[in-house]
Amino acid sequence: MSQPATSNKDLRYAEAKWVTQVGTMGDTILTFGKLIAGFLAGSAALVAEGLHSAADLLFDLVVLVGMKIARKKPDEGHPYGHGKFEGLITLGLSAILLMVAVGIVMDAIHRIGLKDLEPPGQLAFWIAFLSILIKEALFQYTVRVGRRIKSNIMMANAWHHRADSISSFAAMLGIGGALMGYPILDAIAAIAVAFFVSKVAFEIGRDAIKGLTDASDAVDTEIRQRITQLIHEIPEVLSAHFVTPRQLGPDIIVDVHVVVPLCLSASEGHQVAEKVKFSLLEQVDSITEVVVHVDTENDLEERLPIQSSRDELLTWVVQEIPPNHPIVGISRLQPNYSREGIHLDLVLKVDESHSLTAIHADAKKLCDRLLGAKKNIVEVRTSIASVETQGIGCL
């Protein structure tokens, strides 16, 4: 029995998970290495870096847990999926990072106030240097995979590694300065590390809030442009408005209103909606749901008027047909509604004992009566049911 094919999304998730696990292993080594070396060498900057790496480790775990939760399928309680849980977890991590930054600054200020401040040992310098190498390698690896699979969370994690590398460089400079006879530089470097920690906390917190509040710029600009392009490539779509992609963790949900020709039937409009939905789902991997509203006009400009229903129009049109005339009834009535009024398509039942000329004349009179009845009829097009001749029309 053949196994089901693995989807592109499953492959992307597996690759993203592996990259994050590699980062987790690196951050675990750096966390314990920096903290142990920092305490042994008496370096405030390296201890601060150790706490920073601990926060990075927590971030990696959040990414793993967030990706797993976000991949859960929609259920009765969460019909749009579980993507926002990733944002909630990330927002909590942002708060933790800010608290870590505050703690680092408070400890550094305390150390600056000490009169007998001792310089750190050389081990702290080399650990900071090693951290730069590891973090830069993780950045290059993660950003390469993130670009290939077009994952926003992977790109965020990649730049998180780069910020850590810069932070470790600042710590190394401070430790180096302290070893050269300026021990206060170690504490100052710790404050610099706290700055980078708080900067990362602010950025990931801001992005999480954007996703949770459905901000338009939570979705990458390139993806938004691609969505608009694909919608307008559908031949029946005259225009699109209210194109609102929303980021739900790793997934994107798209709401869109498309304008189609007035004469399309409801089933044709539904077909257009299906074409739009299929195109977006097939062409943009991160899109998991598309909701398409079909309009015949841009209904965001002003509210469309509520007009007579098909049944009301049919009853009225039948009453407008005089007895003992070539036209004896209505086989089909199709109203098309616009802001200007109602466009009517009528298929007429006729008495075939009358001549075609008499039938045409009677149809012309019926059109005139309908247009002059002040029922907001702006166009009437007729055809004959028995003869199926098109083109008897009047405006």
C-alpha distance (Angstrom), angle and dihedral (degrees) to the residues before:
residue distance angle dihedral
M1 . . .
S2 3.80 . .
Q3 3.78 119.8 .
P4 3.83 118.6 -120.6
A5 3.79 113.9 -98.2
T6 3.78 115.4 -99.2
S7 3.81 111.1 -115.7
N8 3.79 123.6 -126.9
K9 3.80 89.1 -114.1
D10 3.81 91.2 55.3
L11 3.80 90.2 49.8
R12 3.81 91.7 48.9
Y13 3.79 90.9 48.5
A14 3.82 91.7 49.7
E15 3.81 91.6 50.4
A16 3.81 93.2 45.1
K17 3.80 89.7 48.5
W18 3.82 92.1 51.7
V19 3.82 92.9 48.4
T20 3.79 90.5 49.9
Q21 3.80 91.2 48.3
V22 3.82 89.7 53.1
G23 3.80 88.5 51.5
T24 3.80 89.8 48.5
M25 3.79 91.4 54.6
G26 3.80 91.0 49.0
D27 3.80 93.4 48.1
T28 3.82 91.3 47.8
I29 3.80 90.9 55.6
L30 3.81 92.1 45.2
T31 3.81 94.1 47.1
F32 3.80 95.8 55.0
G33 3.81 93.5 35.5
K34 3.81 94.3 52.4
L35 3.80 95.9 42.4
I36 3.81 94.2 47.8
A37 3.80 94.0 42.8
G38 3.81 91.6 42.5
F39 3.80 92.9 54.6
L40 3.81 93.4 42.6
A41 3.81 93.1 47.4
G42 3.81 94.5 39.4
S43 3.83 93.8 -124.8
A44 3.81 117.1 154.6
A45 3.81 90.1 -169.9
L46 3.79 93.0 54.6
V47 3.82 92.9 45.2
A48 3.81 87.3 51.2
E49 3.80 88.6 50.1
G50 3.80 88.9 49.9
L51 3.80 90.0 54.8
H52 3.80 88.3 46.3
S53 3.81 90.3 53.4
A54 3.81 89.5 47.6
A55 3.79 87.8 55.7
D56 3.81 88.5 48.2
L57 3.79 89.2 52.7
L58 3.78 89.4 51.2
F59 3.81 89.0 49.3
D60 3.82 90.8 52.8
L61 3.80 90.2 51.2
V62 3.81 90.3 48.4
V63 3.81 90.1 51.6
L64 3.81 90.9 51.6
V65 3.81 93.9 46.3
G66 3.79 92.3 41.2
M67 3.81 93.1 51.5
K68 3.80 90.7 48.8
I69 3.80 94.2 49.3
A70 3.81 92.7 42.7
R71 3.82 90.4 54.6
K72 3.81 92.5 59.5
K73 3.78 110.6 115.1
P74 3.83 120.9 -110.4
D75 3.78 114.4 -87.6
E76 3.79 137.7 -178.3
G77 3.79 92.4 -80.7
H78 3.82 94.7 43.8
P79 3.83 108.5 30.7
Y80 3.81 91.9 171.4
G81 3.80 94.2 49.4
H82 3.80 132.3 -109.0
G83 3.79 101.1 -74.2
K84 3.81 95.4 120.3
F85 3.80 90.7 63.4
E86 3.79 86.8 72.9
G87 3.80 89.3 57.5
L88 3.79 92.5 47.8
I89 3.80 92.4 51.1
T90 3.81 91.4 46.3
L91 3.80 91.0 50.6
G92 3.80 89.5 54.1
L93 3.79 89.6 50.3
S94 3.80 89.8 52.2
A95 3.80 90.0 57.0
I96 3.82 90.9 49.5
L97 3.81 91.3 51.2
L98 3.80 91.1 51.6
M99 3.80 90.8 52.3
V100 3.82 89.7 49.7
A101 3.82 89.9 51.9
V102 3.81 91.9 50.7
G103 3.82 90.8 49.5
I104 3.81 91.7 50.8
V105 3.82 92.0 51.0
M106 3.81 93.0 48.2
D107 3.82 91.6 50.8
A108 3.84 91.9 46.5
I109 3.81 92.2 50.6
H110 3.80 89.3 50.2
R111 3.83 90.5 52.1
I112 3.81 92.4 48.2
G113 3.81 88.4 56.9
L114 3.81 93.1 55.9
K115 3.83 115.0 104.3
D116 3.81 96.8 -153.4
L117 3.82 97.6 47.8
E118 3.81 108.9 167.9
P119 3.82 124.5 -151.1
P120 3.82 116.6 -114.6
G121 3.78 124.7 -107.8
Q122 3.82 122.9 -95.9
L123 3.81 91.1 -107.9
A124 3.82 88.5 73.7
F125 3.81 91.0 57.6
W126 3.80 94.3 52.6
I127 3.80 93.7 44.9
A128 3.82 89.4 53.5
F129 3.83 89.7 49.3
L130 3.82 90.9 50.3
S131 3.82 89.4 49.5
I132 3.82 90.4 56.5
L133 3.81 91.4 53.7
I134 3.82 94.6 46.8
K135 3.80 94.5 45.4
E136 3.79 94.1 47.4
A137 3.82 90.1 50.0
L138 3.82 90.1 50.7
F139 3.81 90.1 48.8
Q140 3.81 93.5 52.7
Y141 3.82 92.2 46.6
T142 3.80 96.0 45.3
V143 3.81 97.0 43.7
R144 3.82 90.9 50.0
V145 3.81 91.9 53.6
G146 3.81 92.6 40.6
R147 3.80 91.8 55.2
R148 3.79 92.6 46.4
I149 3.81 95.7 51.0
K150 3.85 92.8 33.3
S151 3.79 93.9 -128.4
N152 3.80 117.0 163.9
I153 3.79 93.7 -162.7
M154 3.81 91.3 50.5
M155 3.80 90.8 50.9
A156 3.80 89.7 49.7
N157 3.79 89.9 50.9
A158 3.82 90.4 48.5
W159 3.80 93.3 54.3
H160 3.78 87.9 45.5
H161 3.82 87.0 61.5
R162 3.82 90.4 49.1
A163 3.83 91.0 51.5
D164 3.80 88.3 51.1
S165 3.79 90.4 51.8
I166 3.81 91.1 53.0
S167 3.80 89.9 45.9
S168 3.83 90.8 52.5
F169 3.82 89.2 49.7
A170 3.80 89.9 54.9
A171 3.81 89.9 49.0
M172 3.82 90.9 49.5
L173 3.82 91.3 51.9
G174 3.81 91.0 49.8
I175 3.79 92.7 47.9
G176 3.81 90.7 46.7
G177 3.79 90.8 51.4
A178 3.80 90.5 49.3
L179 3.82 90.9 51.2
M180 3.81 88.5 52.9
G181 3.79 91.0 59.5
Y182 3.80 104.7 -81.4
P183 3.84 104.2 100.9
I184 3.81 92.4 171.4
L185 3.82 88.2 70.4
D186 3.81 89.4 69.8
A187 3.81 90.9 60.7
I188 3.81 91.2 43.0
A189 3.81 89.0 52.2
A190 3.82 88.2 53.2
I191 3.81 88.7 57.2
A192 3.82 88.8 50.0
V193 3.80 88.8 52.9
A194 3.81 89.2 50.9
F195 3.81 88.4 53.9
F196 3.80 91.3 56.5
V197 3.80 91.5 45.7
S198 3.81 91.8 52.0
K199 3.82 91.2 45.3
V200 3.81 91.4 54.8
A201 3.83 89.8 44.8
F202 3.79 91.0 53.0
E203 3.80 94.1 47.1
I204 3.80 97.4 48.5
G205 3.82 90.5 42.4
R206 3.81 90.9 51.2
D207 3.81 92.0 49.2
A208 3.81 91.2 47.3
I209 3.81 91.1 52.2
K210 3.81 90.3 49.2
G211 3.79 90.6 54.6
L212 3.81 94.0 44.6
T213 3.82 92.4 49.6
D214 3.84 94.4 44.3
A215 3.81 92.5 -118.0
S216 3.81 111.5 -176.9
D217 3.80 93.9 -129.2
A218 3.81 91.2 55.5
V219 3.81 84.7 85.5
D220 3.80 115.8 69.7
T221 3.83 114.0 -99.5
E222 3.80 92.1 -127.6
I223 3.80 91.2 55.0
R224 3.82 92.2 48.3
Q225 3.80 90.6 51.8
R226 3.80 91.0 47.8
I227 3.82 90.9 51.9
T228 3.81 92.0 52.5
Q229 3.81 91.3 46.9
L230 3.81 94.0 51.3
I231 3.81 92.7 48.5
H232 3.81 92.5 53.0
E233 3.81 91.3 48.8
I234 3.84 89.5 70.7
P235 3.86 103.6 98.2
E236 3.83 95.8 -141.5
V237 3.81 93.6 52.4
L238 3.81 109.0 97.2
S239 3.79 93.5 -178.1
A240 3.78 141.8 -26.6
H241 3.79 131.7 -134.9
F242 3.79 137.5 172.0
V243 3.81 89.2 38.4
T244 3.80 99.5 174.3
P245 3.80 118.6 171.6
R246 3.81 112.7 -172.7
Q247 3.78 126.3 -159.4
L248 3.80 115.5 -131.8
G249 3.78 105.1 177.7
P250 3.81 106.4 -69.7
D251 3.80 92.1 -12.2
I252 3.80 134.0 78.6
I253 3.80 126.3 -147.0
V254 3.81 116.9 -162.2
D255 3.81 127.9 -154.7
V256 3.80 116.1 -172.1
H257 3.81 140.0 167.5
V258 3.82 113.2 -147.7
V259 3.81 124.8 -166.2
V260 3.81 115.4 -139.2
P261 3.83 132.0 -179.7
L262 3.80 114.4 -71.5
C263 3.80 94.4 -122.4
L264 3.82 96.8 59.7
S265 3.78 116.1 114.2
A266 3.80 122.5 -125.3
S267 3.81 90.5 -102.2
E268 3.82 91.1 50.3
G269 3.81 89.9 49.8
H270 3.80 88.9 51.3
Q271 3.80 89.7 51.6
V272 3.81 90.1 53.3
A273 3.82 89.6 50.5
E274 3.81 90.0 51.3
K275 3.82 90.8 50.0
V276 3.81 90.8 52.2
K277 3.80 91.9 46.9
F278 3.82 94.4 46.6
S279 3.82 92.8 47.3
L280 3.82 93.9 51.9
L281 3.80 94.3 44.4
E282 3.80 91.9 48.8
Q283 3.80 99.4 41.9
V284 3.83 101.6 39.8
D285 3.80 111.6 49.8
S286 3.81 96.5 -163.5
I287 3.84 92.9 57.8
T288 3.81 110.8 97.0
E289 3.83 102.3 167.2
V290 3.81 135.5 26.1
V291 3.80 124.6 -169.7
V292 3.83 112.5 -166.1
H293 3.81 123.8 -167.4
V294 3.81 113.2 -164.6
D295 3.82 117.8 -144.1
T296 3.78 134.1 173.8
E297 3.81 90.0 -151.5
N298 3.77 138.2 18.3
D299 3.80 99.1 -83.3
L300 3.81 92.0 -173.7
E301 3.82 92.9 72.0
E302 3.80 93.1 66.4
R303 3.78 138.0 -26.6
L304 3.79 114.6 -76.1
P305 3.84 114.5 -123.5
I306 3.82 119.9 -109.2
Q307 3.81 107.1 -122.7
S308 3.82 138.9 -178.3
S309 3.80 116.1 -57.3
R310 3.81 125.4 -120.7
D311 3.83 92.3 -102.0
E312 3.81 92.4 48.9
L313 3.79 91.0 49.0
L314 3.82 92.8 47.4
T315 3.80 92.5 51.3
W316 3.80 91.1 49.3
V317 3.84 96.1 45.4
V318 3.84 91.9 50.2
Q319 3.81 88.9 52.4
E320 3.81 89.4 54.1
I321 3.83 91.8 60.1
P322 3.83 109.1 94.4
P323 3.85 118.4 -138.0
N324 3.82 121.6 -102.8
H325 3.80 94.0 27.4
P326 3.82 132.2 126.5
I327 3.82 88.7 -104.4
V328 3.81 109.2 69.4
G329 3.82 102.8 170.9
I330 3.80 150.1 -32.4
S331 3.80 120.0 -79.5
R332 3.81 94.8 -174.9
L333 3.79 137.0 -1.5
Q334 3.80 122.2 -163.3
P335 3.82 117.5 -176.4
N336 3.81 120.3 -163.4
Y337 3.79 114.3 -164.8
S338 3.80 125.8 -145.2
R339 3.77 135.8 164.1
E340 3.81 89.3 -101.0
G341 3.81 95.0 52.1
I342 3.81 144.6 -82.7
H343 3.80 124.7 -32.0
L344 3.82 109.7 -157.3
D345 3.81 126.9 -155.9
L346 3.83 110.4 -167.3
V347 3.80 130.0 -172.1
L348 3.83 105.6 -160.5
K349 3.80 128.9 -147.0
V350 3.80 108.3 -141.9
D351 3.80 139.4 -172.0
E352 3.81 102.0 -114.6
S353 3.79 91.9 -155.1
H354 3.81 87.3 78.7
S355 3.77 121.8 80.2
L356 3.79 120.9 -101.9
T357 3.81 89.2 -115.0
A358 3.81 91.4 56.6
I359 3.82 91.0 47.2
H360 3.82 91.3 51.5
A361 3.79 91.7 48.9
D362 3.81 92.0 48.9
A363 3.85 90.5 48.8
K364 3.81 89.1 51.7
K365 3.80 91.3 52.6
L366 3.82 91.4 48.6
C367 3.82 90.3 52.1
D368 3.78 91.4 51.1
R369 3.82 91.8 49.9
L370 3.80 92.2 49.9
L371 3.82 93.7 47.6
G372 3.79 92.5 47.7
A373 3.80 96.6 46.4
K374 3.84 95.3 88.9
K375 3.80 91.7 -123.1
N376 3.81 92.6 129.5
I377 3.82 91.9 -101.2
V378 3.81 109.0 155.1
E379 3.82 101.0 170.9
V380 3.80 137.3 19.2
R381 3.80 124.3 -169.1
T382 3.79 120.4 -177.0
S383 3.78 139.7 -169.6
I384 3.80 132.2 178.4
A385 3.79 117.2 -110.0
S386 3.81 99.4 -152.7
V387 3.79 96.9 42.1
E388 3.87 95.5 29.2
T389 3.78 91.9 -144.5
Q390 3.81 113.9 163.2
G391 3.77 127.9 -154.0
I392 3.82 105.4 52.2
G393 3.77 94.9 132.9
C394 3.75 143.6 147.8
L395 3.79 135.5 -172.9
